[in-house]
Amino acid sequence: MSLKITKIFQLKLENILESQEYKIRFEKGNFKSGYCIIKDKKVVIINKYFSLEGKINALIEIIKSIKISKKLCTKNDIIILKKIDTIEN
């Protein structure tokens, strides 16, 4: 399955994280994976120099690595989460 790499899709992924009360910051840094998660503070930091595709891939990896409460998600968020679950690493 193919997902469209667009700024709108990136914003939808960001909305999913924000619905889980995570704050997202795009900053420069030496992250081995291109991002850093501070779980106890619910902060996600993504390398701001990533391409759009890199940012989207980082957001997908983060979403897959945290516990998502579907109660806090919209119907559209759940559709996106189902699409993400079908992506193979």
HELIX and SHEET records of a PDB file:
HELIX    1   1 LYS A    7  SER A   19  1                                  13    
HELIX    2   2 LYS A   39  LYS A   41  5                                   3    
HELIX    3   3 LEU A   52  SER A   65  1                                  14    
HELIX    4   4 LYS A   70  LEU A   72  5                                   3    
HELIX    5   5 LYS A   75  ASP A   85  1                                  11    
SHEET    1   A 3 LYS A  23  GLU A  27  0                                        
SHEET    2   A 3 VAL A  43  ASN A  47  1                                        
SHEET    3   A 3 TYR A  35  ILE A  38 -1                                        
END                                                                             
